[in-house]
Amino acid sequence: MALTVPAASASGGRVLPLALLKPAVPAAPAIHEQPATWSFTNIETGETLAVTCMPGCESEHQAGTAQIPVDVWCQTYRGGDVALPVDRTGKPEETRLLAASINALPFDAQMSRRLPHVNVEVIDGAWLTGLDPDALEDVIDTLEERVAALREAHAELLRVRAAHKATR
């Protein structure tokens, strides 16, 4: 896939392969602390269960918060909140989009959810869940394709506006 960059840009209107425009993959933050290890008593069985958090877990596992295995999850947020004014009702409202968290649910019935995975909030309350590294890469590739299409629309909008202004 290639993207034509408008002549006013640094490329002088050359066609550049999309890979050259792709931002470098940011390095993952270093995890310096050892994962927390703790235990809780399952109120349904009386069994004491040991838990070791995933590295980087930001969940506050306080004594007494977990009473049954499904209460246990590890989570870390990535990228912070980003919002845009989305118009769903005739009045634009700031709407969160493209938030991500890395999660692990050590006692989940689905084995794949016991491993660290990503949930992506596409737009306020609408999620892609349980993404492994390959699935997340597919999401990223899809979003990059959409961004490239938006950049093409932006270049076309600039051209059309300039032409429109010239006719007035």
ChimeraX attribute file (.defattr): number of C-alpha atoms within 10 A of each C-alpha:
attribute: neighborCount
match mode: 1-to-1
recipient: residues
	/A:1	8
	/A:2	12
	/A:3	18
	/A:4	17
	/A:5	17
	/A:6	18
	/A:7	11
	/A:8	8
	/A:9	9
	/A:10	9
	/A:11	12
	/A:12	11
	/A:13	13
	/A:14	13
	/A:15	12
	/A:16	14
	/A:17	12
	/A:18	14
	/A:19	11
	/A:20	10
	/A:21	11
	/A:22	10
	/A:23	7
	/A:24	8
	/A:25	6
	/A:26	6
	/A:27	6
	/A:28	7
	/A:29	8
	/A:30	7
	/A:31	10
	/A:32	8
	/A:33	9
	/A:34	12
	/A:35	14
	/A:36	13
	/A:37	11
	/A:38	13
	/A:39	14
	/A:40	21
	/A:41	16
	/A:42	16
	/A:43	12
	/A:44	9
	/A:45	8
	/A:46	11
	/A:47	11
	/A:48	11
	/A:49	12
	/A:50	11
	/A:51	18
	/A:52	14
	/A:53	22
	/A:54	23
	/A:55	16
	/A:56	19
	/A:57	22
	/A:58	14
	/A:59	14
	/A:60	10
	/A:61	19
	/A:62	9
	/A:63	10
	/A:64	9
	/A:65	11
	/A:66	17
	/A:67	15
	/A:68	17
	/A:69	18
	/A:70	13
	/A:71	13
	/A:72	19
	/A:73	22
	/A:74	22
	/A:75	22
	/A:76	16
	/A:77	17
	/A:78	14
	/A:79	9
	/A:80	9
	/A:81	12
	/A:82	12
	/A:83	14
	/A:84	12
	/A:85	11
	/A:86	14
	/A:87	11
	/A:88	9
	/A:89	7
	/A:90	7
	/A:91	8
	/A:92	11
	/A:93	13
	/A:94	12
	/A:95	16
	/A:96	17
	/A:97	18
	/A:98	18
	/A:99	19
	/A:100	20
	/A:101	19
	/A:102	22
	/A:103	25
	/A:104	23
	/A:105	23
	/A:106	23
	/A:107	16
	/A:108	16
	/A:109	10
	/A:110	11
	/A:111	10
	/A:112	15
	/A:113	20
	/A:114	18
	/A:115	17
	/A:116	20
	/A:117	20
	/A:118	24
	/A:119	20
	/A:120	21
	/A:121	17
	/A:122	14
	/A:123	17
	/A:124	13
	/A:125	10
	/A:126	11
	/A:127	15
	/A:128	16
	/A:129	17
	/A:130	21
	/A:131	20
	/A:132	17
	/A:133	12
	/A:134	9
	/A:135	15
	/A:136	18
	/A:137	12
	/A:138	13
	/A:139	15
	/A:140	12
	/A:141	12
	/A:142	12
	/A:143	12
	/A:144	14
	/A:145	14
	/A:146	12
	/A:147	12
	/A:148	19
	/A:149	13
	/A:150	12
	/A:151	15
	/A:152	16
	/A:153	12
	/A:154	13
	/A:155	16
	/A:156	13
	/A:157	12
	/A:158	13
	/A:159	13
	/A:160	12
	/A:161	12
	/A:162	11
	/A:163	11
	/A:164	10
	/A:165	9
	/A:166	8
	/A:167	7
	/A:168	5
